[in-house]
Amino acid sequence: MSLKQVHRVVAVVAAAAMLAACGKKEEAAAPAAAPATPVVKIGHVGPISGAIAHLGKDNELGARMAIDELNAAGVTIGGQKVTLQLLAEDDGADPKQGTAVAQKLADAKVAGVIGHLNSGTTIPASKIYSDAGIPQISPSATNPKYTRQGYKTAFRVVADDVHLGSTLGKYAVNTLKAKTVAVIDDRTAYGQGVAEEFTKAAEAAGAKVVAKEFTSDKATDFNAILTSIKGKKPEVVFFGGMDAVGGPMLKQMKSLGINAKFMGGDGICTGELLKLAGDAIGNEKVFCAEAGGVEGEGKAGMDKFKADFKAKFNVDVNLYAPYVYDATKLMVAAMVKAGSSDPAKYLPALAATDYKGVTGPIAFDDKGDIKNGALTLFTYKDGKREQLAVIR
């Protein structure tokens, strides 16, 4: 290599070294990236597939509305602004699928869970959440067993089947003046529970139970059990189950000429029942009770919620969306109050909540049940669901 070539190589190496040094200086001078806003994950579970998917979607939209409003307003927990993220799962109203998605949410380390919709999925899932220390608020599961297992993580924002079934049983005898009743349930935790409580209350009030039958939550043909019931001439037929079964059952009652009043719990007490039953719903033939209810000053807040919900999603509230909305907001309020989204740290604040929501005041007893829970009695008249009374 000539002396001239050596000088060239030295010059190139020196230039490269200078560029590298400049790059390091620029890199050192670059500002540090701003820390990402912490994300707080909240799970929601309901049946988004299957016969009662319309109710599950109603629930999910209630949760989405709450999360969207909270994020828009800004949530600060422990002095730090956070972003709330909804992890929505489908349990198909199936207990096995319910426990599978419960484990999925536990593995995702959600801060809390709103759900499930059905007692049959809520109860088995509650053990998984309890074992993981994750607070769970059901907006609609009414079987008493849910909050009687001793789990400190289990809460509900509606009255249970003891209140629901017994109120309907008394109403059948004392108001509708029924002396004979027939009872059908769908063999689910919810259906059996509410039917048992109705039966006890109706018998205690003086009615005679002339038939006890059962079907399934997926059945479509009820002619055999209804024909058996028809021969016993009950004045009231009570069904423990959901609207997807109750609607077709009403149609078959009409075709068989069964003129008894038809009663049920919140599972049939929906706007969808009007479509499912068609003209078999009649006028003041169907009576039902919905867990929860507002009256007086609270009615204005509920009316506003329903109008906002319709404007946001272009669908009407079906049943439980307001309770999901309140459950989501009160869970986040407990995190804010505790200054932490760590379940172990905010759980005591959740248990001690005193929250005023669109569904009314919410506070929990030592089992996790809502204190002084309301029920709303309804009938169907002129193609509409009509409120009769709010009972606490």
C-alpha positions as CSV (number, residue, x, y, z in Angstrom):
1,M,0.0,0.0,0.0
2,S,1.4,3.4,-0.9
3,L,1.8,6.3,1.5
4,K,-1.0,8.1,-0.3
5,Q,-3.4,5.1,0.1
6,V,-2.5,4.9,3.8
7,H,-3.4,8.5,4.3
8,R,-6.8,7.9,2.6
9,V,-7.6,5.0,4.9
10,V,-6.7,7.0,7.9
11,A,-8.9,9.8,6.7
12,V,-11.9,7.5,6.1
13,V,-11.5,5.9,9.6
14,A,-11.3,9.3,11.3
15,A,-14.4,10.5,9.4
16,A,-16.4,7.4,10.4
17,A,-15.3,7.8,14.1
18,M,-16.4,11.5,14.0
19,L,-19.8,10.5,12.6
20,A,-20.3,7.8,15.2
21,A,-19.5,10.2,18.0
22,C,-21.9,12.8,16.6
23,G,-24.6,10.1,16.4
24,K,-24.0,9.2,20.1
25,K,-24.3,12.9,21.1
26,E,-27.6,13.2,19.2
27,E,-28.9,10.0,20.7
28,A,-27.9,11.2,24.2
29,A,-29.6,14.5,23.6
30,A,-32.9,13.0,22.4
31,P,-35.7,13.4,25.0
32,A,-36.8,10.3,26.9
33,A,-40.2,8.8,25.7
34,A,-43.1,9.8,27.9
35,P,-44.2,6.9,30.2
36,A,-47.3,5.1,28.9
37,T,-50.6,5.6,30.7
38,P,-51.3,2.6,32.9
39,V,-54.1,0.3,31.7
40,V,-56.6,-1.1,34.1
41,K,-58.4,-4.2,32.7
42,I,-61.9,-4.9,33.7
43,G,-63.6,-8.1,32.6
44,H,-67.3,-8.5,31.5
45,V,-68.9,-11.9,30.9
46,G,-72.3,-12.7,29.5
47,P,-73.9,-14.9,26.9
48,I,-73.1,-13.2,23.6
49,S,-74.1,-16.4,21.7
50,G,-77.1,-18.7,22.1
51,A,-80.8,-18.2,22.8
52,I,-80.4,-15.3,25.2
53,A,-77.6,-13.5,23.3
54,H,-79.9,-10.4,23.2
55,L,-79.7,-10.2,27.0
56,G,-75.9,-10.8,27.0
57,K,-75.3,-8.1,24.4
58,D,-77.5,-5.7,26.4
59,N,-75.3,-6.3,29.4
60,E,-72.1,-5.8,27.5
61,L,-73.3,-2.5,26.1
62,G,-74.0,-1.3,29.6
63,A,-70.4,-2.0,30.5
64,R,-69.0,-0.4,27.4
65,M,-71.1,2.7,28.0
66,A,-69.7,3.0,31.6
67,I,-66.1,2.5,30.5
68,D,-66.4,5.0,27.6
69,E,-67.8,7.7,29.9
70,L,-65.1,7.1,32.6
71,N,-62.3,7.3,30.0
72,A,-63.8,10.4,28.5
73,A,-64.0,12.1,31.9
74,G,-60.5,10.9,32.9
75,V,-59.8,8.5,35.8
76,T,-57.0,9.1,38.3
77,I,-56.1,6.2,40.7
78,G,-53.4,6.8,43.3
79,G,-52.4,10.1,41.7
80,Q,-51.9,8.6,38.3
81,K,-54.2,8.9,35.3
82,V,-55.2,5.5,33.9
83,T,-57.0,4.1,30.9
84,L,-59.7,1.6,31.5
85,Q,-59.9,-1.4,29.1
86,L,-62.9,-3.7,28.9
87,L,-62.2,-7.4,28.2
88,A,-65.5,-8.8,27.1
89,E,-66.0,-12.6,27.1
90,D,-68.9,-14.9,26.0
91,D,-70.0,-17.7,28.3
92,G,-72.9,-18.8,26.1
93,A,-75.0,-19.2,29.3
94,D,-73.1,-22.5,29.7
95,P,-71.4,-23.4,33.1
96,K,-68.4,-25.1,31.5
97,Q,-67.8,-22.2,29.1
98,G,-68.3,-19.8,32.0
99,T,-65.5,-21.3,34.1
100,A,-63.2,-21.4,31.0
101,V,-63.6,-17.7,30.4
102,A,-63.3,-17.0,34.1
103,Q,-59.9,-18.7,34.1
104,K,-59.0,-16.7,31.0
105,L,-59.8,-13.4,32.8
106,A,-57.9,-14.5,35.9
107,D,-54.9,-15.4,33.8
108,A,-55.1,-11.9,32.1
109,K,-54.9,-10.4,35.6
110,V,-58.0,-8.3,35.3
111,A,-58.6,-5.9,38.2
112,G,-62.3,-7.0,38.5
113,V,-65.1,-8.7,36.7
114,I,-68.7,-7.6,36.0
115,G,-70.8,-10.7,35.4
116,H,-71.9,-13.3,34.8
117,L,-75.5,-12.8,33.7
118,N,-76.9,-16.2,34.6
119,S,-76.8,-17.8,38.1
120,G,-75.8,-21.1,36.4
121,T,-72.6,-19.5,35.1
122,T,-72.0,-17.0,37.9
123,I,-71.9,-19.5,40.7
124,P,-69.2,-21.9,39.3
125,A,-67.1,-18.9,38.0
126,S,-67.2,-17.3,41.4
127,K,-64.8,-19.9,42.9
128,I,-62.2,-19.1,40.2
129,Y,-62.4,-15.4,40.9
130,S,-62.3,-16.0,44.7
131,D,-59.2,-18.2,44.4
132,A,-57.6,-15.5,42.3
133,G,-58.7,-12.7,44.7
134,I,-60.6,-10.9,41.9
135,P,-63.7,-8.9,42.9
136,Q,-66.8,-9.9,41.0
137,I,-70.1,-8.0,40.7
138,S,-73.0,-9.8,39.1
139,P,-75.7,-7.4,37.7
140,S,-78.3,-10.1,37.3
141,A,-77.6,-13.5,39.0
142,T,-80.3,-14.0,41.6
143,N,-79.8,-17.5,43.0
144,P,-79.1,-17.1,46.7
145,K,-76.3,-19.6,46.6
146,Y,-74.0,-17.1,44.8
147,T,-73.4,-14.9,47.8
148,R,-73.8,-17.7,50.4
149,Q,-70.6,-19.5,49.6
150,G,-68.4,-17.4,51.9
151,Y,-66.5,-15.7,49.1
152,K,-65.4,-12.2,50.0
153,T,-65.0,-11.3,46.3
154,A,-68.7,-11.9,45.4
155,F,-71.2,-9.1,45.1
156,R,-74.5,-8.5,43.4
157,V,-76.5,-5.3,42.7
158,V,-80.0,-6.9,42.4
159,A,-82.3,-8.6,44.9
160,D,-82.1,-12.4,45.0
161,D,-84.6,-15.2,44.3
162,V,-85.9,-15.3,47.8
163,H,-87.2,-11.8,47.4
164,L,-88.2,-12.2,43.8
165,G,-89.9,-15.6,44.0
166,S,-91.7,-14.9,47.3
167,T,-93.0,-11.5,46.0
168,L,-94.5,-13.1,42.9
169,G,-96.0,-16.0,45.0
170,K,-97.7,-13.6,47.3
171,Y,-98.9,-11.5,44.3
172,A,-100.4,-14.5,42.6
173,V,-102.6,-15.3,45.6
174,N,-103.2,-11.9,47.2
175,T,-103.7,-9.7,44.1
176,L,-104.5,-12.1,41.3
177,K,-106.6,-14.2,43.7
178,A,-105.3,-17.5,42.4
179,K,-106.3,-20.6,44.4
180,T,-104.5,-23.1,42.1
181,V,-101.1,-22.8,40.4
182,A,-98.9,-24.9,38.2
183,V,-95.1,-24.5,38.3
184,I,-92.6,-25.2,35.5
185,D,-88.8,-24.6,35.7
186,D,-86.0,-25.0,33.1
187,R,-83.6,-26.9,35.5
188,T,-81.0,-24.1,35.6
189,A,-79.8,-22.7,38.9
190,Y,-81.8,-19.6,38.2
191,G,-85.0,-21.3,37.0
192,Q,-85.1,-23.8,39.8
193,G,-84.3,-21.3,42.4
194,V,-87.0,-18.7,41.5
195,A,-89.6,-21.5,41.0
196,E,-88.9,-23.0,44.4
197,E,-89.3,-19.6,46.2
198,F,-92.5,-18.9,44.2
199,T,-93.9,-22.3,45.2
200,K,-93.1,-21.8,48.9
201,A,-94.7,-18.3,49.0
202,A,-97.8,-19.3,47.0
203,E,-98.4,-22.3,49.3
204,A,-97.8,-20.2,52.4
205,A,-100.4,-17.6,51.1
206,G,-103.0,-20.4,50.7
207,A,-102.7,-21.6,47.1
208,K,-102.6,-25.2,46.0
209,V,-99.8,-26.3,43.7
210,V,-101.6,-28.7,41.3
211,A,-98.6,-29.5,39.0
212,K,-94.8,-29.3,39.1
213,E,-93.1,-29.8,35.7
214,F,-89.7,-29.1,34.2
215,T,-88.2,-28.5,30.8
216,S,-84.8,-27.3,29.7
217,D,-83.4,-23.9,28.8
218,K,-83.0,-25.1,25.1
219,A,-86.4,-26.7,24.7
220,T,-88.9,-25.7,22.0
221,D,-91.7,-28.2,22.4
222,F,-93.8,-28.0,25.6
223,N,-97.0,-29.7,24.4
224,A,-96.6,-32.8,26.7
225,I,-96.2,-30.9,29.9
226,L,-98.7,-28.3,29.0
227,T,-101.4,-30.9,28.1
228,S,-100.8,-32.5,31.5
229,I,-101.2,-29.1,33.2
230,K,-104.3,-28.2,31.2
231,G,-106.2,-31.1,32.7
232,K,-105.5,-29.7,36.2
233,K,-107.0,-26.3,35.4
234,P,-104.6,-24.0,37.2
235,E,-105.4,-20.3,37.5
236,V,-101.7,-19.4,37.2
237,V,-98.8,-21.0,35.4
238,F,-95.5,-19.9,36.8
239,F,-92.3,-20.4,34.7
240,G,-88.8,-20.3,36.1
241,G,-86.6,-19.6,33.1
242,M,-85.8,-17.1,30.4
243,D,-87.7,-15.3,27.7
244,A,-86.3,-17.4,24.9
245,V,-88.3,-20.4,26.3
246,G,-91.1,-18.4,27.9
247,G,-92.2,-16.8,24.6
248,P,-92.7,-20.1,22.7
249,M,-94.3,-21.6,25.8
250,L,-96.9,-18.8,25.8
251,K,-97.7,-19.5,22.1
252,Q,-98.3,-23.2,22.9
253,M,-100.4,-22.4,25.9
254,K,-102.7,-20.3,23.6
255,S,-102.9,-23.1,20.9
256,L,-103.9,-25.6,23.6
257,G,-106.5,-23.2,25.0
258,I,-104.9,-22.7,28.4
259,N,-106.3,-19.5,29.8
260,A,-104.3,-19.3,33.0
261,K,-102.3,-16.2,33.9
262,F,-98.6,-16.6,33.1
263,M,-96.0,-15.5,35.6
264,G,-92.2,-15.5,35.8
265,G,-89.2,-13.7,37.2
266,D,-86.8,-11.2,35.6
267,G,-85.7,-13.8,33.0
268,I,-89.0,-13.4,31.1
269,C,-89.6,-9.8,32.1
270,T,-88.1,-8.3,28.9
271,G,-89.1,-6.2,25.9
272,E,-88.0,-9.2,23.7
273,L,-90.9,-11.3,25.2
274,L,-93.3,-9.2,23.1
275,K,-91.7,-10.5,19.9
276,L,-91.1,-14.1,21.1
277,A,-94.7,-14.6,22.3
278,G,-96.5,-12.5,19.6
279,D,-100.3,-12.2,20.2
280,A,-100.2,-14.9,22.8
281,I,-99.0,-12.3,25.3
282,G,-102.5,-10.9,25.5
283,N,-103.5,-8.1,27.8
284,E,-102.7,-8.4,31.5
285,K,-102.2,-12.1,31.0
286,V,-98.5,-12.1,31.8
287,F,-97.1,-10.8,35.1
288,C,-93.5,-10.7,36.0
289,A,-90.9,-9.1,38.3
290,E,-87.6,-7.5,37.5
291,A,-84.9,-7.4,40.1
292,G,-84.3,-3.7,40.7
293,G,-86.4,-0.6,40.0
294,V,-86.6,3.1,40.5
295,E,-89.4,5.5,41.4
296,G,-90.0,9.1,42.3
297,E,-86.8,11.2,41.9
298,G,-84.8,8.3,40.6
299,K,-87.1,7.9,37.5
300,A,-85.6,10.9,35.8
301,G,-82.0,9.5,36.0
302,M,-83.1,6.2,34.6
303,D,-85.0,7.9,31.8
304,K,-81.9,9.8,30.9
305,F,-79.8,6.7,30.9
306,K,-82.2,4.9,28.6
307,A,-82.2,7.9,26.2
308,D,-78.4,8.2,26.2
309,F,-78.1,4.4,25.7
310,K,-80.4,4.6,22.6
311,A,-78.5,7.6,21.2
312,K,-75.1,5.8,21.7
313,F,-76.0,2.3,20.4
314,N,-79.2,2.8,18.4
315,V,-81.0,0.1,20.4
316,D,-83.3,0.2,23.4
317,V,-82.3,-1.0,26.8
318,N,-83.5,-4.6,27.1
319,L,-83.2,-5.5,30.8
320,Y,-80.0,-5.4,32.8
321,A,-77.8,-2.8,31.0
322,P,-78.4,-0.1,33.8
323,Y,-77.3,-2.6,36.5
324,V,-74.1,-3.5,34.5
325,Y,-73.5,0.3,34.0
326,D,-73.8,1.0,37.8
327,A,-71.7,-2.1,38.7
328,T,-68.9,-1.0,36.4
329,K,-68.9,2.6,37.7
330,L,-69.0,1.6,41.4
331,M,-66.2,-0.8,41.0
332,V,-64.0,1.9,39.5
333,A,-65.2,4.3,42.2
334,A,-63.9,1.9,44.8
335,M,-60.5,1.8,43.1
336,V,-60.4,5.6,43.1
337,K,-61.3,5.7,46.8
338,A,-58.7,3.1,47.7
339,G,-56.0,4.8,45.5
340,S,-55.3,1.5,43.9
341,S,-56.6,-1.0,41.2
342,D,-54.9,-3.8,43.0
343,P,-57.8,-6.1,44.0
344,A,-56.5,-6.8,47.5
345,K,-56.2,-3.1,48.2
346,Y,-59.5,-1.9,46.7
347,L,-61.7,-4.8,47.8
348,P,-62.4,-3.3,51.3
349,A,-63.5,-0.1,49.7
350,L,-65.8,-2.0,47.3
351,A,-67.4,-4.0,50.3
352,A,-68.0,-0.7,52.1
353,T,-69.4,1.1,49.0
354,D,-72.2,3.6,49.3
355,Y,-72.9,4.5,45.7
356,K,-75.8,6.3,44.1
357,G,-76.4,5.0,40.6
358,V,-79.1,5.2,37.9
359,T,-80.7,2.1,39.5
360,G,-80.8,3.7,42.9
361,P,-78.6,3.6,46.0
362,I,-76.2,0.6,46.2
363,A,-74.6,-0.7,49.4
364,F,-73.7,-4.3,50.3
365,D,-74.4,-6.4,53.3
366,D,-71.8,-8.7,54.8
367,K,-72.7,-11.5,52.3
368,G,-72.2,-9.1,49.3
369,D,-76.0,-8.8,48.6
370,I,-77.5,-5.4,47.9
371,K,-79.2,-3.9,50.9
372,N,-82.9,-3.1,50.6
373,G,-83.0,-4.3,47.0
374,A,-86.0,-3.3,44.9
375,L,-88.3,-5.3,42.7
376,T,-90.5,-3.9,39.9
377,L,-93.7,-5.7,39.0
378,F,-94.8,-5.5,35.4
379,T,-97.6,-6.7,33.1
380,Y,-98.0,-6.6,29.3
381,K,-100.8,-4.5,27.8
382,D,-101.6,-3.2,24.3
383,G,-98.3,-4.4,23.0
384,K,-96.2,-2.8,25.7
385,R,-94.6,-3.7,29.0
386,E,-96.4,-1.7,31.8
387,Q,-95.0,-1.1,35.2
388,L,-97.3,-1.9,38.1
389,A,-95.3,-1.2,41.3
390,V,-91.9,-0.9,42.8
391,I,-91.5,-3.0,46.0
392,R,-88.6,-3.0,48.5
